[in-house]
Amino acid sequence: METVQPETKQRVEELRKLLIEASYAYYVLDAPIMEDAIYDKLYRELQDLETKFPELITQDSPTQRVGEKPATGFTSVRHNIPLYSLENAFDVDELKTWDERWRRNAPRSEQVDYVCELKIDGNALALTYENGVLVRGVTRGDGVSGEDITQNVRTIRSIPLRLNLDGIKLENRDALENIEVRGEAFLPLDVFEKINQERVSSGENQFANPRNATAGTLRQLDARKVDKRRLDFFAYTLQIPGMDDASIANNHSVALELLQKMGFKVNPNKQLCHSLDEVADYYQHWDTERLNLPYMTDGVVVKLNSLALQQELGFTNKFPRWAVALKYAAEEAPTRVENISVNVGRTGALTPLAEMQPVQLAGTTVSRATLHNSDRVAQLDIRVGDTVIVRKAGEIIPEVVRVLKELRPENTTPFEMPTHCPVCGQPAVREKGEAVTRCVNTSCAAILKGSIEHWVSRNALDIRGMGEKVVHQLVDKKLVNSVADLYDLTAEDLANLERMGQKSAQKLIDAIEKSKNQPWGRVLYGLGIRHVGSSIAQTVTEKFDSVEKLAAAKVTDIEAIYGIGVEIAESIYKWFRIEANQALIERLQNAGLQFVEVQKATSSQVNQKLAGKTFVVTGTLATITRDEAKELIQKFAGKVSNSISKNTDFLVVGENAGSKLAKAEKLGITQLSEEELLEMVKN
């Protein structure tokens, strides 16, 4: 084996530096410093040297962006810090209402600054950097957990594989080596159009819009296909786990500047505004100017600039109080109503739907729109044959805005909600005080199908391959009458379904079996209790770590959980009082489903040496991984941080500990070997 000469190693480092600088100038600054032909020549030289001397390959090398082997699937991982969605405002008046609301929570605030950023129509990502190197890229998912798509994220050229910390003059600059960055992956419009042209040429269906195309691209198993799509990325949040962000940057605008210096692309159209009037001017300016942008945007994100004020205001159960998405008015279009049908959902709700002549809205073809309930139908006085104005609420959900009654044909008749369920024929009921009419027949096929579709969905039990068509066949053939029946199915049962061979049937049985390992939080969400979304289910199961404890809880016990209101608490309480639901729980327990949350620590387990103490783990450990060490610390009520500070109690030191060890010694922080940590846990 040929020995690596010092000059070869030096040349490889030089080539990497040149290529990284050229890539940053081209993809982030949009100011090329090198001709394509020269870049390609240098890239090939580096590639050849790394092929000849594989020991010189590093994780952050430009040649390592695109993996050669396709992934077999994506793993769901919990976010280090939850990704909250934003509250929406649809005009300046609603913006003022938001402003008044946060001020009530921070009455001492007077003059404040706001940062306005264009709301990019793409997909949110959370990026984790350790020791300055990108180690994880995760989709937003439900905000609590997302899919680990690191292999695909590495292909996005505007995301640095290694942070550029040279030239950043800060006393605690080392803290920037271990950070989390949030931002939006998106497809530029010209790239999107090119992709659709290629799909038409190859006989494939076109993507409806850039957001859908971005989502589909990020979930490709083969990173080489992702690389060809040329996704882009704007960073918009810098988070430093375990540290007060204000020690690095005291406001959001400075944090954005830091992100740019570290190698990220930050939207160039951001603006610091000193009053709400300036925010309104920015919003109105981009209402028309956004049509000239090379990417899609559907609004403006307004944030309070002060990070201290952000921290003081905190979050509601769903949103940060210090930010709002100020949306633009949705695009509208006229079309004609051809039919009004009624859909029955998994909760039995009867929802009227307008079936219309297809019309283009915000880049998608719309032919159906919800009419919500009988009150909305009466308010619109919508009839078959009417010409209506349709728009997309939040540019996502199609809705009928108004009826053009002057164009109404003669002899039309008002639409009336059915008095009986259109699926099972049983009487439909509208409870006092509710706008929704419901089928209350628990044996209704539509309710059963909806319940099973919810149970197998990605955020619930995630049974891959159990799509809508399979669910409908199982119910129609009376193979299942509840979600519990899924766990009695055999490969022979499934093999008799349409387009389901023996191999596919066995694969689906394996997926059903695998779902038994899903945690208690997902199981609770899958049960489909009204008002209990995936985030609420996770919050509830952290408090009530077994189904027995939750079933025995009073309304006041459930309502006492932060973020859980009386409506949710009553819904959960009533659900567990129903005998059929109790029987369902028993069957699912007997089938092997998880109804107990994995314990982090019991009072008897908590070792006072770990409880409430802050640990940092560094270097390579001998018998366990760093992630396993962190899980062990958290299991016994310890806290884990990614960076050393005066608040750190212990540094767990492995081989090649690096700069954290030096900083710990300077601050006089107690050091533990791996053996000492394990002994501490054992005791």
Sequence and secondary structure as in RCSB ss.txt:
>XXXX:A:sequence
METVQPETKQRVEELRKLLIEASYAYYVLDAPIMEDAIYDKLYRELQDLETKFPELITQDSPTQRVGEKPATGFT
SVRHNIPLYSLENAFDVDELKTWDERWRRNAPRSEQVDYVCELKIDGNALALTYENGVLVRGVTRGDGVSGEDIT
QNVRTIRSIPLRLNLDGIKLENRDALENIEVRGEAFLPLDVFEKINQERVSSGENQFANPRNATAGTLRQLDARK
VDKRRLDFFAYTLQIPGMDDASIANNHSVALELLQKMGFKVNPNKQLCHSLDEVADYYQHWDTERLNLPYMTDGV
VVKLNSLALQQELGFTNKFPRWAVALKYAAEEAPTRVENISVNVGRTGALTPLAEMQPVQLAGTTVSRATLHNSD
RVAQLDIRVGDTVIVRKAGEIIPEVVRVLKELRPENTTPFEMPTHCPVCGQPAVREKGEAVTRCVNTSCAAILKG
SIEHWVSRNALDIRGMGEKVVHQLVDKKLVNSVADLYDLTAEDLANLERMGQKSAQKLIDAIEKSKNQPWGRVLY
GLGIRHVGSSIAQTVTEKFDSVEKLAAAKVTDIEAIYGIGVEIAESIYKWFRIEANQALIERLQNAGLQFVEVQK
ATSSQVNQKLAGKTFVVTGTLATITRDEAKELIQKFAGKVSNSISKNTDFLVVGENAGSKLAKAEKLGITQLSEE
ELLEMVKN
>XXXX:A:secstr
     HHHHHHHHHHHHHHHHHHHHHHTSS   S HHHHHHHHHHHHHHHHH GGG  TT GGGSS SS  S  E
EEE SS      EE SHHHHHHHHHHHHHHSTT  S  EEEEEEESSEEEEEEEETTEEEEEEE TTSSEEEE H
HHHTT TTS SB   TT   TTGGGGGSEEEEEEEE  HHHHHHHHHHHHHTT    SSHHHHHHHHHT S HHH
HHHH  EEEEEEEE TTS GGGT SBHHHHHHHHHHTT    TT EEESSHHHHHHHHHHHHHHGGGSSS EEEE
EEEESBHHHHHHH B SSSBTTEEEEE    EEEEEEEEEEEEE TT EEEEEEEEEEEEETTEEEEEEE  SHH
HHHHHT  TT EEEEEEETTTEEEEEEE GGG  TT       SB TTT  BEE  TT S EEE  TT HHHHHH
HHHHHTSTTTT  TT  HHHHHHHHHTTS SSGGGGGG  HHHHHTSTT  HHHHHHHHHHHHHGGGS HHHHHH
HTT TT  HHHHHHHHHHS BHHHHHH  HHHHHTSTT  HHHHHHHHHHHH HHHHHHHHHHHHHT   B   S
  TTT  TTTTT EEEEESB SSS HHHHHHHHHHTT EEESS  TT  EEEE BS THHHHHHHHHT EEEEHH
HHHHHHH 
